[in-house]
Amino acid sequence: MIKIEHLKKVYPNTTPLKDVSVTINDGDVISVIGPSGTGKSTLLRCINLLEKPTSGHIFIDDDEITDPGCDINRIRRKMGMVFQSFNLFGHLTVIENIMLAPMDILKKSKREAYDESIRLLRMVGLSDKALNYPDELSGGQKQRIAIARTLAMDPKVILFDEPTSALDPTMVGEVQSVIRELAQTGKTLMIVTHEMSFARAVCNRVFFMDEGGIYEDGTPDQIFDNPKKENTRRFVKRLKVLEMDIEDKDYDFISMSANVDQYAIKNQIPFKLMEHMRLVFEELVHEIVIPSVSDPKVHITIEYSALDNSALMITEYSGSEQNVLKNGDEISLKLIKGITKSLKYEKISDGDFINRITVSF
């Protein structure tokens, strides 16, 4: 078991980990996901003290590895780490790379280390490469060798730091296949990855990292299908979001229309969908909401999902409960309905706004 209490890591210009507390159970297979720069790799490196935490405590079983008196080399024998860049010794053959640590650290005999290395090479499908040198292998083969080398130490915990990010897309599958097999062995795995389908398929827990810590922790079904928090939802749905506010009737309509276009161009939204977004903004907000509300305070959110090329426009406005769709301009409403999938009004009870109209494209 790994227990982390109030972990913090500060660098001169950034603080990727502000306050992380979590328990990782034996046998957990955890995918660590989130935007770049949110401390995913830093968390892994702190767990085996490749990075020294600024503050906080980390326990591996009953040992506090952040205690200055802890024998970290003894604890590291329980953990293996697979990096992006393989880190194989170029002057050694494949089998020599795998045999080195068990002979040097575990004091295994040459025969024991050799037999185990051959077994592991068979497991990763590369027994025929035993006498090759690393520079004779593809990227995917090197990473599989790196995994075999890690397994040679028989660790309880294996940390994977974006193990497929440096690979050609054609080689990603072979490494993922090996990790899938490992996930069935009962070892504890933590995998930093940007491959969402892989993360969902292989793990029993997902850590979504943001805002200096583990922003949301849940099962794959919860995180990917029903996330509880907004940043998680936006990330897993690959949402591109534009938010705009209107404070009075004399707002800069031209500038806001241009913002919609710029947002669409920046996020490579199809031209036809961009035109529909702009038209709905003009007809719904400018022609219906603003004229209907005496002192308009309006918040507009546009969300575009690159996963399925869908979009939402959510318009919230202040005042008393008022469904402006009932008495809005008929021509504008007809235009909106003709280019959208749905148009819905609802009263909302929390926040600064009472009214919400959701348009789906």
C-alpha beads as a LAMMPS data file, in Angstrom:
LAMMPS data file: protein, C-alpha beads

361 atoms
360 bonds

1 atom types
1 bond types

-500.0 500.0 xlo xhi
-500.0 500.0 ylo yhi
-500.0 500.0 zlo zhi

Masses

1 110.0

Atoms # bond

1 1 1 0.000 0.000 0.000
2 1 1 1.111 3.549 -0.766
3 1 1 -0.157 6.371 1.421
4 1 1 0.481 10.007 0.540
5 1 1 -0.251 12.808 2.998
6 1 1 -0.249 16.509 2.072
7 1 1 2.440 16.138 -0.582
8 1 1 3.763 19.411 -1.959
9 1 1 6.418 20.032 -4.605
10 1 1 7.656 23.518 -5.394
11 1 1 9.999 24.517 -8.216
12 1 1 11.427 28.049 -8.631
13 1 1 8.736 29.137 -11.093
14 1 1 5.880 26.709 -10.488
15 1 1 4.177 24.495 -7.906
16 1 1 2.818 21.417 -9.703
17 1 1 1.755 19.651 -6.493
18 1 1 0.103 21.823 -3.854
19 1 1 -1.576 19.338 -1.516
20 1 1 -1.913 15.679 -2.514
21 1 1 -3.365 13.128 -0.104
22 1 1 -4.397 9.699 -1.370
23 1 1 -4.173 5.993 -0.581
24 1 1 -3.176 3.497 -3.283
25 1 1 -4.143 -0.070 -2.484
26 1 1 -2.194 -3.197 -3.322
27 1 1 -3.202 -4.382 -6.789
28 1 1 -4.607 -1.044 -7.920
29 1 1 -4.054 -0.249 -11.587
30 1 1 -4.257 3.525 -11.801
31 1 1 -4.192 5.718 -14.881
32 1 1 -3.014 9.257 -14.189
33 1 1 -4.455 11.707 -16.694
34 1 1 -4.788 15.457 -17.061
35 1 1 -3.546 18.479 -18.990
36 1 1 0.175 19.029 -19.510
37 1 1 1.937 20.672 -16.588
38 1 1 -0.421 19.453 -13.869
39 1 1 2.141 17.379 -11.970
40 1 1 1.451 13.863 -13.293
41 1 1 5.094 12.902 -13.830
42 1 1 6.154 14.848 -10.757
43 1 1 3.814 12.731 -8.621
44 1 1 5.380 9.512 -9.894
45 1 1 8.900 10.826 -9.404
46 1 1 8.094 11.880 -5.844
47 1 1 6.741 8.417 -5.008
48 1 1 10.179 6.859 -5.547
49 1 1 12.073 10.007 -4.489
50 1 1 13.573 10.754 -7.877
51 1 1 12.157 14.152 -6.923
52 1 1 12.399 15.187 -3.293
53 1 1 9.062 16.555 -2.056
54 1 1 9.065 20.063 -0.630
55 1 1 6.802 18.866 2.189
56 1 1 4.444 16.055 3.076
57 1 1 4.797 12.350 3.770
58 1 1 4.893 9.219 1.601
59 1 1 4.533 5.728 3.069
60 1 1 5.315 2.487 1.215
61 1 1 3.741 -0.249 3.333
62 1 1 4.983 0.651 6.830
63 1 1 8.028 2.656 5.741
64 1 1 7.969 6.452 5.475
65 1 1 10.267 7.093 2.534
66 1 1 10.222 10.849 3.183
67 1 1 11.858 10.244 6.588
68 1 1 15.529 11.304 6.275
69 1 1 16.552 8.100 8.049
70 1 1 14.790 5.797 5.583
71 1 1 16.923 3.406 3.510
72 1 1 15.478 4.490 0.159
73 1 1 17.565 2.009 -1.825
74 1 1 15.917 -0.847 0.079
75 1 1 12.471 0.595 -0.573
76 1 1 13.200 1.167 -4.259
77 1 1 13.644 -2.579 -4.679
78 1 1 9.864 -2.781 -4.256
79 1 1 9.313 -0.281 -7.069
80 1 1 10.192 -0.173 -10.737
81 1 1 9.879 2.748 -13.090
82 1 1 9.520 2.769 -16.857
83 1 1 10.415 6.080 -18.506
84 1 1 9.560 7.655 -21.846
85 1 1 13.136 7.379 -23.096
86 1 1 13.882 3.656 -22.390
87 1 1 17.291 4.356 -20.720
88 1 1 18.853 1.113 -21.945
89 1 1 22.629 0.703 -21.855
90 1 1 23.744 0.930 -25.478
91 1 1 26.981 -1.024 -24.960
92 1 1 25.165 -4.052 -23.496
93 1 1 23.060 -6.618 -25.314
94 1 1 19.355 -6.888 -24.547
95 1 1 19.794 -9.809 -22.170
96 1 1 22.761 -8.138 -20.454
97 1 1 20.587 -5.067 -19.854
98 1 1 17.997 -7.241 -18.102
99 1 1 20.482 -9.374 -16.121
100 1 1 22.547 -6.473 -14.781
101 1 1 20.433 -5.251 -11.836
102 1 1 19.369 -8.691 -10.517
103 1 1 23.015 -9.781 -10.409
104 1 1 24.328 -6.496 -8.996
105 1 1 21.596 -5.629 -6.501
106 1 1 19.745 -8.877 -5.775
107 1 1 22.990 -10.903 -5.949
108 1 1 21.463 -13.527 -8.213
109 1 1 23.781 -15.962 -9.935
110 1 1 24.456 -15.507 -13.629
111 1 1 22.423 -18.638 -14.412
112 1 1 19.443 -17.467 -12.323
113 1 1 19.520 -14.012 -13.903
114 1 1 19.843 -15.478 -17.393
115 1 1 16.947 -17.915 -16.996
116 1 1 14.665 -15.226 -15.573
117 1 1 15.649 -12.771 -18.307
118 1 1 14.790 -15.292 -21.017
119 1 1 11.416 -15.904 -19.349
120 1 1 10.693 -12.172 -19.294
121 1 1 11.795 -11.749 -22.905
122 1 1 9.339 -14.460 -23.888
123 1 1 6.635 -12.670 -21.910
124 1 1 7.175 -9.438 -23.856
125 1 1 7.523 -11.317 -27.153
126 1 1 11.203 -10.570 -27.781
127 1 1 13.163 -13.707 -26.903
128 1 1 14.680 -13.646 -30.396
129 1 1 16.295 -10.252 -29.617
130 1 1 18.301 -11.429 -26.591
131 1 1 21.685 -10.917 -28.262
132 1 1 20.831 -7.740 -30.119
133 1 1 21.971 -4.293 -29.001
134 1 1 19.424 -1.545 -28.236
135 1 1 20.260 0.493 -31.342
136 1 1 19.171 -2.496 -33.454
137 1 1 15.625 -2.338 -32.063
138 1 1 12.564 -0.255 -32.842
139 1 1 11.177 2.165 -30.264
140 1 1 8.393 -0.211 -29.306
141 1 1 10.841 -3.065 -28.868
142 1 1 13.107 -0.910 -26.692
143 1 1 10.206 -0.016 -24.432
144 1 1 9.211 -3.669 -24.084
145 1 1 12.809 -4.460 -23.124
146 1 1 12.688 -1.625 -20.575
147 1 1 9.558 -3.197 -19.072
148 1 1 11.231 -6.623 -18.941
149 1 1 14.260 -5.068 -17.233
150 1 1 11.973 -3.510 -14.616
151 1 1 10.175 -6.824 -14.033
152 1 1 13.489 -8.592 -13.493
153 1 1 13.651 -6.940 -10.062
154 1 1 10.207 -8.395 -9.205
155 1 1 8.797 -5.079 -7.938
156 1 1 5.467 -4.833 -6.122
157 1 1 4.813 -1.423 -7.700
158 1 1 5.590 -0.298 -11.254
159 1 1 5.402 3.359 -12.257
160 1 1 4.987 4.134 -15.961
161 1 1 5.797 7.699 -17.008
162 1 1 4.063 8.141 -20.388
163 1 1 5.526 4.863 -21.688
164 1 1 4.197 5.296 -25.242
165 1 1 4.607 9.045 -25.773
166 1 1 8.000 8.739 -27.512
167 1 1 6.844 5.988 -29.862
168 1 1 5.680 6.004 -33.436
169 1 1 1.879 5.497 -33.436
170 1 1 2.313 2.109 -35.120
171 1 1 4.325 0.851 -32.121
172 1 1 2.063 2.067 -29.318
173 1 1 -0.176 -1.001 -29.388
174 1 1 2.607 -3.512 -28.725
175 1 1 3.663 -1.725 -25.517
176 1 1 0.068 -1.267 -24.366
177 1 1 -0.496 -4.997 -24.880
178 1 1 2.332 -5.837 -22.473
179 1 1 0.988 -3.407 -19.864
180 1 1 -2.492 -4.941 -20.196
181 1 1 -1.001 -8.341 -19.373
182 1 1 0.809 -6.879 -16.366
183 1 1 -2.453 -5.397 -15.096
184 1 1 -3.741 -8.956 -14.616
185 1 1 -0.811 -10.060 -12.414
186 1 1 -1.811 -8.355 -9.168
187 1 1 1.040 -5.879 -9.193
188 1 1 0.268 -2.261 -8.371
189 1 1 0.596 -0.072 -11.474
190 1 1 0.483 3.701 -11.910
191 1 1 0.466 4.832 -15.524
192 1 1 0.763 8.438 -16.663
193 1 1 -0.818 8.485 -20.107
194 1 1 -2.534 10.670 -22.693
195 1 1 -4.179 7.629 -24.323
196 1 1 -7.716 7.850 -22.968
197 1 1 -9.053 4.622 -24.479
198 1 1 -6.059 2.726 -23.084
199 1 1 -6.480 4.340 -19.671
200 1 1 -10.095 3.267 -19.565
201 1 1 -9.433 -0.280 -20.713
202 1 1 -6.549 -1.169 -18.424
203 1 1 -7.232 0.426 -15.028
204 1 1 -9.571 0.113 -12.054
205 1 1 -8.964 3.729 -10.893
206 1 1 -8.310 7.007 -12.632
207 1 1 -6.608 10.060 -11.148
208 1 1 -7.468 13.258 -13.016
209 1 1 -4.871 15.843 -12.062
210 1 1 -5.459 19.581 -12.129
211 1 1 -5.207 22.643 -9.886
212 1 1 -2.169 21.316 -8.037
213 1 1 -3.376 17.872 -7.085
214 1 1 -5.676 14.928 -7.698
215 1 1 -8.700 16.905 -8.838
216 1 1 -10.916 13.823 -9.172
217 1 1 -10.391 10.159 -8.270
218 1 1 -12.820 7.517 -9.470
219 1 1 -13.514 4.417 -11.490
220 1 1 -13.084 4.533 -15.277
221 1 1 -16.871 4.566 -15.740
222 1 1 -17.264 7.490 -13.350
223 1 1 -14.412 9.577 -14.738
224 1 1 -15.084 8.987 -18.424
225 1 1 -18.891 8.704 -18.440
226 1 1 -20.080 10.691 -15.447
227 1 1 -17.369 12.984 -14.065
228 1 1 -18.431 14.938 -11.002
229 1 1 -16.266 18.009 -11.602
230 1 1 -16.288 20.480 -14.462
231 1 1 -12.579 20.419 -15.366
232 1 1 -12.674 16.633 -15.558
233 1 1 -15.687 16.719 -17.850
234 1 1 -14.053 19.219 -20.170
235 1 1 -10.860 17.188 -20.375
236 1 1 -12.275 13.709 -20.972
237 1 1 -14.818 15.000 -23.483
238 1 1 -12.043 16.996 -25.174
239 1 1 -14.133 20.128 -24.877
240 1 1 -12.958 23.454 -26.235
241 1 1 -14.715 26.200 -24.327
242 1 1 -15.482 29.863 -24.991
243 1 1 -17.088 32.004 -22.278
244 1 1 -18.408 35.535 -22.749
245 1 1 -20.283 38.001 -20.531
246 1 1 -22.715 40.780 -21.397
247 1 1 -23.287 43.472 -18.777
248 1 1 -25.770 45.796 -20.523
249 1 1 -27.820 46.296 -23.671
250 1 1 -25.112 48.432 -25.314
251 1 1 -22.554 45.625 -25.473
252 1 1 -20.076 45.272 -28.357
253 1 1 -22.032 42.901 -30.581
254 1 1 -19.488 43.019 -33.452
255 1 1 -16.598 42.116 -31.167
256 1 1 -18.449 39.188 -29.613
257 1 1 -19.461 37.800 -32.994
258 1 1 -15.805 37.996 -33.994
259 1 1 -14.862 36.133 -30.787
260 1 1 -17.066 33.233 -31.848
261 1 1 -15.342 33.095 -35.245
262 1 1 -11.860 33.280 -33.723
263 1 1 -12.699 30.537 -31.223
264 1 1 -13.929 28.293 -34.045
265 1 1 -10.870 28.927 -36.215
266 1 1 -8.437 28.344 -33.331
267 1 1 -10.047 25.011 -32.474
268 1 1 -10.433 23.862 -36.094
269 1 1 -14.202 23.699 -35.851
270 1 1 -15.809 22.915 -39.239
271 1 1 -16.817 26.032 -41.135
272 1 1 -20.510 25.123 -41.339
273 1 1 -20.709 24.561 -37.590
274 1 1 -18.910 27.870 -37.005
275 1 1 -21.533 29.664 -39.105
276 1 1 -24.324 27.987 -37.145
277 1 1 -22.738 28.999 -33.820
278 1 1 -22.459 32.603 -34.925
279 1 1 -26.023 32.667 -36.260
280 1 1 -27.445 31.210 -33.031
281 1 1 -25.508 33.764 -30.995
282 1 1 -26.893 36.568 -33.140
283 1 1 -30.499 35.335 -33.205
284 1 1 -30.812 33.970 -29.672
285 1 1 -28.746 36.409 -27.639
286 1 1 -28.923 39.588 -29.693
287 1 1 -32.452 39.296 -31.115
288 1 1 -34.287 37.446 -28.328
289 1 1 -32.594 37.546 -24.901
290 1 1 -31.223 41.103 -24.844
291 1 1 -34.439 42.808 -26.039
292 1 1 -36.581 40.718 -23.634
293 1 1 -34.676 41.374 -20.387
294 1 1 -34.864 44.838 -18.850
295 1 1 -31.425 44.849 -17.205
296 1 1 -29.547 42.027 -18.904
297 1 1 -26.665 40.219 -17.228
298 1 1 -25.850 37.383 -19.597
299 1 1 -23.247 34.616 -19.504
300 1 1 -22.626 32.597 -22.668
301 1 1 -20.709 29.315 -22.746
302 1 1 -19.888 27.533 -26.003
303 1 1 -18.510 23.993 -25.790
304 1 1 -17.179 22.049 -28.758
305 1 1 -16.262 18.361 -28.488
306 1 1 -13.624 17.111 -30.892
307 1 1 -14.652 13.545 -29.995
308 1 1 -17.941 13.633 -31.880
309 1 1 -17.933 17.050 -33.575
310 1 1 -20.837 18.218 -31.402
311 1 1 -21.377 21.555 -29.700
312 1 1 -23.477 23.254 -27.041
313 1 1 -24.267 26.919 -26.525
314 1 1 -25.510 27.683 -23.004
315 1 1 -26.998 31.130 -22.412
316 1 1 -27.715 32.124 -18.812
317 1 1 -29.365 35.415 -17.865
318 1 1 -30.430 37.234 -14.739
319 1 1 -33.757 38.634 -13.607
320 1 1 -36.920 36.837 -12.577
321 1 1 -37.932 33.523 -14.119
322 1 1 -38.563 34.297 -17.770
323 1 1 -38.694 31.846 -20.669
324 1 1 -37.923 34.201 -23.535
325 1 1 -38.502 31.391 -26.037
326 1 1 -42.249 31.711 -25.486
327 1 1 -42.485 35.277 -26.751
328 1 1 -39.233 35.687 -28.685
329 1 1 -39.003 36.777 -32.302
330 1 1 -40.686 34.053 -34.378
331 1 1 -38.330 34.396 -37.342
332 1 1 -35.277 34.132 -35.091
333 1 1 -36.682 31.061 -33.349
334 1 1 -37.452 29.412 -36.684
335 1 1 -33.884 30.044 -37.883
336 1 1 -32.429 28.584 -34.676
337 1 1 -34.583 25.457 -34.786
338 1 1 -33.672 24.893 -38.410
339 1 1 -29.918 24.573 -37.738
340 1 1 -29.782 22.965 -34.270
341 1 1 -30.605 19.592 -32.727
342 1 1 -32.410 20.887 -29.655
343 1 1 -33.411 24.109 -27.889
344 1 1 -34.341 23.953 -24.195
345 1 1 -35.210 26.476 -21.465
346 1 1 -34.879 25.726 -17.756
347 1 1 -35.041 27.625 -14.490
348 1 1 -31.909 27.244 -12.377
349 1 1 -31.767 27.761 -8.646
350 1 1 -28.086 28.251 -7.910
351 1 1 -25.504 30.803 -8.952
352 1 1 -25.989 34.347 -10.221
353 1 1 -28.513 33.477 -12.922
354 1 1 -32.113 32.298 -12.855
355 1 1 -32.637 31.379 -16.487
356 1 1 -30.776 29.043 -18.839
357 1 1 -31.238 28.193 -22.491
358 1 1 -29.250 25.261 -23.891
359 1 1 -28.813 24.809 -27.628
360 1 1 -27.222 21.667 -29.018
361 1 1 -25.723 21.413 -32.511

Bonds

1 1 1 2
2 1 2 3
3 1 3 4
4 1 4 5
5 1 5 6
6 1 6 7
7 1 7 8
8 1 8 9
9 1 9 10
10 1 10 11
11 1 11 12
12 1 12 13
13 1 13 14
14 1 14 15
15 1 15 16
16 1 16 17
17 1 17 18
18 1 18 19
19 1 19 20
20 1 20 21
21 1 21 22
22 1 22 23
23 1 23 24
24 1 24 25
25 1 25 26
26 1 26 27
27 1 27 28
28 1 28 29
29 1 29 30
30 1 30 31
31 1 31 32
32 1 32 33
33 1 33 34
34 1 34 35
35 1 35 36
36 1 36 37
37 1 37 38
38 1 38 39
39 1 39 40
40 1 40 41
41 1 41 42
42 1 42 43
43 1 43 44
44 1 44 45
45 1 45 46
46 1 46 47
47 1 47 48
48 1 48 49
49 1 49 50
50 1 50 51
51 1 51 52
52 1 52 53
53 1 53 54
54 1 54 55
55 1 55 56
56 1 56 57
57 1 57 58
58 1 58 59
59 1 59 60
60 1 60 61
61 1 61 62
62 1 62 63
63 1 63 64
64 1 64 65
65 1 65 66
66 1 66 67
67 1 67 68
68 1 68 69
69 1 69 70
70 1 70 71
71 1 71 72
72 1 72 73
73 1 73 74
74 1 74 75
75 1 75 76
76 1 76 77
77 1 77 78
78 1 78 79
79 1 79 80
80 1 80 81
81 1 81 82
82 1 82 83
83 1 83 84
84 1 84 85
85 1 85 86
86 1 86 87
87 1 87 88
88 1 88 89
89 1 89 90
90 1 90 91
91 1 91 92
92 1 92 93
93 1 93 94
94 1 94 95
95 1 95 96
96 1 96 97
97 1 97 98
98 1 98 99
99 1 99 100
100 1 100 101
101 1 101 102
102 1 102 103
103 1 103 104
104 1 104 105
105 1 105 106
106 1 106 107
107 1 107 108
108 1 108 109
109 1 109 110
110 1 110 111
111 1 111 112
112 1 112 113
113 1 113 114
114 1 114 115
115 1 115 116
116 1 116 117
117 1 117 118
118 1 118 119
119 1 119 120
120 1 120 121
121 1 121 122
122 1 122 123
123 1 123 124
124 1 124 125
125 1 125 126
126 1 126 127
127 1 127 128
128 1 128 129
129 1 129 130
130 1 130 131
131 1 131 132
132 1 132 133
133 1 133 134
134 1 134 135
135 1 135 136
136 1 136 137
137 1 137 138
138 1 138 139
139 1 139 140
140 1 140 141
141 1 141 142
142 1 142 143
143 1 143 144
144 1 144 145
145 1 145 146
146 1 146 147
147 1 147 148
148 1 148 149
149 1 149 150
150 1 150 151
151 1 151 152
152 1 152 153
153 1 153 154
154 1 154 155
155 1 155 156
156 1 156 157
157 1 157 158
158 1 158 159
159 1 159 160
160 1 160 161
161 1 161 162
162 1 162 163
163 1 163 164
164 1 164 165
165 1 165 166
166 1 166 167
167 1 167 168
168 1 168 169
169 1 169 170
170 1 170 171
171 1 171 172
172 1 172 173
173 1 173 174
174 1 174 175
175 1 175 176
176 1 176 177
177 1 177 178
178 1 178 179
179 1 179 180
180 1 180 181
181 1 181 182
182 1 182 183
183 1 183 184
184 1 184 185
185 1 185 186
186 1 186 187
187 1 187 188
188 1 188 189
189 1 189 190
190 1 190 191
191 1 191 192
192 1 192 193
193 1 193 194
194 1 194 195
195 1 195 196
196 1 196 197
197 1 197 198
198 1 198 199
199 1 199 200
200 1 200 201
201 1 201 202
202 1 202 203
203 1 203 204
204 1 204 205
205 1 205 206
206 1 206 207
207 1 207 208
208 1 208 209
209 1 209 210
210 1 210 211
211 1 211 212
212 1 212 213
213 1 213 214
214 1 214 215
215 1 215 216
216 1 216 217
217 1 217 218
218 1 218 219
219 1 219 220
220 1 220 221
221 1 221 222
222 1 222 223
223 1 223 224
224 1 224 225
225 1 225 226
226 1 226 227
227 1 227 228
228 1 228 229
229 1 229 230
230 1 230 231
231 1 231 232
232 1 232 233
233 1 233 234
234 1 234 235
235 1 235 236
236 1 236 237
237 1 237 238
238 1 238 239
239 1 239 240
240 1 240 241
241 1 241 242
242 1 242 243
243 1 243 244
244 1 244 245
245 1 245 246
246 1 246 247
247 1 247 248
248 1 248 249
249 1 249 250
250 1 250 251
251 1 251 252
252 1 252 253
253 1 253 254
254 1 254 255
255 1 255 256
256 1 256 257
257 1 257 258
258 1 258 259
259 1 259 260
260 1 260 261
261 1 261 262
262 1 262 263
263 1 263 264
264 1 264 265
265 1 265 266
266 1 266 267
267 1 267 268
268 1 268 269
269 1 269 270
270 1 270 271
271 1 271 272
272 1 272 273
273 1 273 274
274 1 274 275
275 1 275 276
276 1 276 277
277 1 277 278
278 1 278 279
279 1 279 280
280 1 280 281
281 1 281 282
282 1 282 283
283 1 283 284
284 1 284 285
285 1 285 286
286 1 286 287
287 1 287 288
288 1 288 289
289 1 289 290
290 1 290 291
291 1 291 292
292 1 292 293
293 1 293 294
294 1 294 295
295 1 295 296
296 1 296 297
297 1 297 298
298 1 298 299
299 1 299 300
300 1 300 301
301 1 301 302
302 1 302 303
303 1 303 304
304 1 304 305
305 1 305 306
306 1 306 307
307 1 307 308
308 1 308 309
309 1 309 310
310 1 310 311
311 1 311 312
312 1 312 313
313 1 313 314
314 1 314 315
315 1 315 316
316 1 316 317
317 1 317 318
318 1 318 319
319 1 319 320
320 1 320 321
321 1 321 322
322 1 322 323
323 1 323 324
324 1 324 325
325 1 325 326
326 1 326 327
327 1 327 328
328 1 328 329
329 1 329 330
330 1 330 331
331 1 331 332
332 1 332 333
333 1 333 334
334 1 334 335
335 1 335 336
336 1 336 337
337 1 337 338
338 1 338 339
339 1 339 340
340 1 340 341
341 1 341 342
342 1 342 343
343 1 343 344
344 1 344 345
345 1 345 346
346 1 346 347
347 1 347 348
348 1 348 349
349 1 349 350
350 1 350 351
351 1 351 352
352 1 352 353
353 1 353 354
354 1 354 355
355 1 355 356
356 1 356 357
357 1 357 358
358 1 358 359
359 1 359 360
360 1 360 361
